[in-house]
Structure formats: structure tokens, C-alpha cells
Amino acid sequence: MSMQASVAATPFAPKQLSALDKWLPAWIGLAMVAGLLLGRFIPAISDLLASMEVGGISIPIAIGLLVMMYPVLAKVRYDKVAAVTGDKRLLVSSLVLNWVLGPALMFALAWIFLADLPEYRTGLIIVGLARCIAMVVIWNDLACGDREATAVLVAINSVFQVFALRCLVGFI
């Protein structure tokens, strides 16, 4: 079977992506450029955004994350979530990978490659500990993954992150 025939037979080929999904890297790049230009030409915007925090949480960022995740989470069949929560092996393996192996790997990489740069080492460890949950949801949807399992695992890891992050950061 030729490569072209293989792609045509695939139920999820790139040409089936919406314009928004196809151009996602470009939209992200444009948003970054727009943010840089706004910060450069309207310096007071930094103070305005800083004033929109409640309890250390940026309201504009929270709204942006909700707007980004809502379409994907609206597609989750919540009546099927109970089947995922019953899979203890899946839940335990997710927690072990995310909160034992992941932090250990990031800690080891940080010390191996950045032993003489403590600020970078700390940053790498924190990035490894606090993964972007919103992007997990988005990339899972783009990959046609199991939405229900992702919703459950993201919820569990989000709650776990609130408690475990404080403890794990203490080891840095």
C-alpha cells in the first residue's frame, strides 16, 4: 500500500482539520507577537493586567484557559466517565508517571545538564512538575484520544498538583 493510499484510508487525515486547528502554530505565534507589541507600545497594559489578579490568579489567563478548554470538554460524554474511574490501573499508572517518575526524571536531567546553573535547574524542575493541563486536553483532542479518560486524568492530576507540587518543590 502506498503512503498516499495509507493517508487516504486513515480516518483522521490532516486535511480534515479545521482552519483553526491547521493554523494553530501560526495563531499562537501571532498571539505572541501581538502580546509583545502591546507590551512594547502600551507599557501601561502590564499594570492593568497585574491589577486583574485575585488571590495571585490572573483573571485574563484564567478566562483564556477556560475559553481554550471549554470546546474540548464540552465533547466529553460524562455518562461514560464512571468506566474510566473504575480503571484503577489507569489511575495509579497516571499518578506514578506524573508524580514519581516525571519529577525524578526532570530532577535528574536538571542536575546532569544544569548542575552549575541553579536558576535554570530550578526552572526546569518546576516546568517538569507543573505541566500545562490545558494543553494536555487540547493535544489529546487533536490526536483523537479518549476524551473521557483525559477528562478524568486531568481532573485527578489537577487536584493532585495542588497538593503535591508544594511538597515536591520543597526538594529543589
One Martini backbone bead per residue (centre of mass of N, CA, C, O) as a GRO file, in nm:
protein
  172
    1MET     BB    1   0.097   0.037   0.024
    2SER     BB    2   0.078   0.348  -0.014
    3MET     BB    3   0.110   0.644   0.142
    4GLN     BB    4  -0.139   0.781   0.017
    5ALA     BB    5  -0.342   0.551   0.079
    6SER     BB    6  -0.298   0.553   0.385
    7VAL     BB    7  -0.400   0.843   0.434
    8ALA     BB    8  -0.682   0.805   0.303
    9ALA     BB    9  -0.766   0.565   0.514
   10THR     BB   10  -0.753   0.760   0.727
   11PRO     BB   11  -0.978   0.907   0.950
   12PHE     BB   12  -0.727   1.119   1.033
   13ALA     BB   13  -0.659   1.373   0.839
   14PRO     BB   14  -0.526   1.683   0.795
   15LYS     BB   15  -0.765   1.785   0.601
   16GLN     BB   16  -0.982   1.760   0.854
   17LEU     BB   17  -0.897   2.009   0.964
   18SER     BB   18  -0.938   2.293   1.077
   19ALA     BB   19  -0.825   2.603   1.039
   20LEU     BB   20  -0.749   2.642   1.333
   21ASP     BB   21  -0.579   2.376   1.359
   22LYS     BB   22  -0.383   2.413   1.120
   23TRP     BB   23  -0.302   2.723   1.241
   24LEU     BB   24  -0.207   2.715   1.540
   25PRO     BB   25   0.090   2.808   1.532
   26ALA     BB   26   0.026   3.084   1.405
   27TRP     BB   27  -0.165   3.190   1.624
   28ILE     BB   28   0.040   3.176   1.850
   29GLY     BB   29   0.248   3.362   1.720
   30LEU     BB   30   0.058   3.608   1.691
   31ALA     BB   31  -0.003   3.636   1.993
   32MET     BB   32   0.287   3.689   2.077
   33VAL     BB   33   0.334   3.940   1.906
   34ALA     BB   34   0.099   4.103   2.018
   35GLY     BB   35   0.202   4.104   2.310
   36LEU     BB   36   0.470   4.246   2.253
   37LEU     BB   37   0.350   4.502   2.122
   38LEU     BB   38   0.175   4.591   2.357
   39GLY     BB   39   0.410   4.613   2.565
   40ARG     BB   40   0.573   4.824   2.397
   41PHE     BB   41   0.329   5.048   2.319
   42ILE     BB   42   0.167   4.960   2.609
   43PRO     BB   43   0.293   4.965   2.918
   44ALA     BB   44   0.023   4.981   3.101
   45ILE     BB   45  -0.080   4.684   3.059
   46SER     BB   46   0.075   4.549   3.286
   47ASP     BB   47  -0.078   4.688   3.521
   48LEU     BB   48  -0.359   4.601   3.439
   49LEU     BB   49  -0.311   4.293   3.457
   50ALA     BB   50  -0.206   4.294   3.754
   51SER     BB   51  -0.491   4.406   3.866
   52MET     BB   52  -0.624   4.112   3.757
   53GLU     BB   53  -0.604   3.980   4.054
   54VAL     BB   54  -0.687   3.676   4.246
   55GLY     BB   55  -0.497   3.528   4.461
   56GLY     BB   56  -0.267   3.513   4.220
   57ILE     BB   57  -0.485   3.515   3.987
   58SER     BB   58  -0.528   3.547   3.654
   59ILE     BB   59  -0.806   3.631   3.490
   60PRO     BB   60  -0.728   3.632   3.187
   61ILE     BB   61  -0.601   3.349   3.195
   62ALA     BB   62  -0.844   3.192   3.299
   63ILE     BB   63  -1.028   3.264   3.063
   64GLY     BB   64  -0.849   3.152   2.839
   65LEU     BB   65  -0.851   2.858   2.938
   66LEU     BB   66  -1.156   2.816   2.924
   67VAL     BB   67  -1.187   2.881   2.622
   68MET     BB   68  -0.994   2.651   2.531
   69MET     BB   69  -1.138   2.397   2.689
   70TYR     BB   70  -1.447   2.388   2.644
   71PRO     BB   71  -1.487   2.247   2.365
   72VAL     BB   72  -1.362   1.978   2.457
   73LEU     BB   73  -1.529   1.928   2.725
   74ALA     BB   74  -1.811   1.928   2.569
   75LYS     BB   75  -1.742   1.632   2.430
   76VAL     BB   76  -1.777   1.491   2.680
   77ARG     BB   77  -1.896   1.181   2.813
   78TYR     BB   78  -2.003   1.176   3.134
   79ASP     BB   79  -2.144   0.887   3.137
   80LYS     BB   80  -1.840   0.741   3.083
   81VAL     BB   81  -1.653   0.808   3.334
   82ALA     BB   82  -1.694   0.566   3.529
   83ALA     BB   83  -1.516   0.364   3.370
   84VAL     BB   84  -1.249   0.513   3.428
   85THR     BB   85  -1.260   0.520   3.746
   86GLY     BB   86  -1.246   0.193   3.754
   87ASP     BB   87  -0.944   0.218   3.646
   88LYS     BB   88  -0.688   0.174   3.853
   89ARG     BB   89  -0.443   0.135   3.668
   90LEU     BB   90  -0.465   0.406   3.524
   91LEU     BB   91  -0.454   0.594   3.772
   92VAL     BB   92  -0.188   0.494   3.897
   93SER     BB   93  -0.006   0.531   3.648
   94SER     BB   94  -0.048   0.833   3.625
   95LEU     BB   95   0.062   0.914   3.905
   96VAL     BB   96   0.340   0.784   3.878
   97LEU     BB   97   0.433   0.930   3.620
   98ASN     BB   98   0.369   1.233   3.724
   99TRP     BB   99   0.483   1.199   4.057
  100VAL     BB  100   0.759   1.023   4.013
  101LEU     BB  101   0.903   0.993   3.734
  102GLY     BB  102   0.894   1.282   3.629
  103PRO     BB  103   1.044   1.430   3.861
  104ALA     BB  104   1.294   1.248   3.856
  105LEU     BB  105   1.378   1.313   3.566
  106MET     BB  106   1.399   1.623   3.593
  107PHE     BB  107   1.602   1.622   3.821
  108ALA     BB  108   1.824   1.467   3.672
  109LEU     BB  109   1.853   1.653   3.425
  110ALA     BB  110   1.917   1.911   3.580
  111TRP     BB  111   2.181   1.797   3.718
  112ILE     BB  112   2.332   1.705   3.464
  113PHE     BB  113   2.298   1.986   3.275
  114LEU     BB  114   2.259   2.220   3.543
  115ALA     BB  115   2.459   2.230   3.794
  116ASP     BB  116   2.582   2.543   3.734
  117LEU     BB  117   2.253   2.638   3.703
  118PRO     BB  118   2.022   2.701   3.934
  119GLU     BB  119   1.793   2.855   3.787
  120TYR     BB  120   1.751   2.653   3.554
  121ARG     BB  121   1.713   2.403   3.722
  122THR     BB  122   1.461   2.497   3.870
  123GLY     BB  123   1.289   2.553   3.619
  124LEU     BB  124   1.289   2.264   3.507
  125ILE     BB  125   1.158   2.131   3.749
  126ILE     BB  126   0.896   2.298   3.749
  127VAL     BB  127   0.804   2.224   3.465
  128GLY     BB  128   0.789   1.915   3.535
  129LEU     BB  129   0.568   1.952   3.762
  130ALA     BB  130   0.398   2.190   3.593
  131ARG     BB  131   0.187   2.110   3.388
  132CYS     BB  132  -0.013   2.171   3.108
  133ILE     BB  133  -0.340   2.091   3.114
  134ALA     BB  134  -0.469   2.225   2.868
  135MET     BB  135  -0.284   2.087   2.651
  136VAL     BB  136  -0.367   1.800   2.701
  137VAL     BB  137  -0.654   1.836   2.598
  138ILE     BB  138  -0.593   1.943   2.316
  139TRP     BB  139  -0.398   1.719   2.209
  140ASN     BB  140  -0.592   1.486   2.247
  141ASP     BB  141  -0.803   1.589   2.047
  142LEU     BB  142  -0.614   1.605   1.797
  143ALA     BB  143  -0.550   1.278   1.842
  144CYS     BB  144  -0.814   1.122   1.912
  145GLY     BB  145  -0.864   1.066   2.197
  146ASP     BB  146  -0.969   0.994   2.517
  147ARG     BB  147  -1.176   1.211   2.667
  148GLU     BB  148  -1.261   1.077   2.930
  149ALA     BB  149  -0.982   1.001   3.038
  150THR     BB  150  -0.868   1.285   3.028
  151ALA     BB  151  -1.064   1.422   3.221
  152VAL     BB  152  -0.996   1.249   3.465
  153LEU     BB  153  -0.683   1.281   3.473
  154VAL     BB  154  -0.681   1.588   3.487
  155ALA     BB  155  -0.841   1.618   3.746
  156ILE     BB  156  -0.658   1.451   3.930
  157ASN     BB  157  -0.391   1.605   3.865
  158SER     BB  158  -0.488   1.881   3.958
  159VAL     BB  159  -0.536   1.812   4.251
  160PHE     BB  160  -0.257   1.689   4.303
  161GLN     BB  161  -0.095   1.946   4.229
  162VAL     BB  162  -0.181   2.123   4.464
  163PHE     BB  163  -0.037   1.930   4.679
  164ALA     BB  164   0.240   1.815   4.553
  165LEU     BB  165   0.398   2.065   4.466
  166ARG     BB  166   0.475   2.173   4.743
  167CYS     BB  167   0.643   1.923   4.823
  168LEU     BB  168   0.838   1.897   4.573
  169VAL     BB  169   0.967   2.186   4.588
  170GLY     BB  170   1.121   2.125   4.859
  171PHE     BB  171   1.359   1.955   4.699
  172ILE     BB  172   1.514   2.197   4.542
   0.00000   0.00000   0.00000
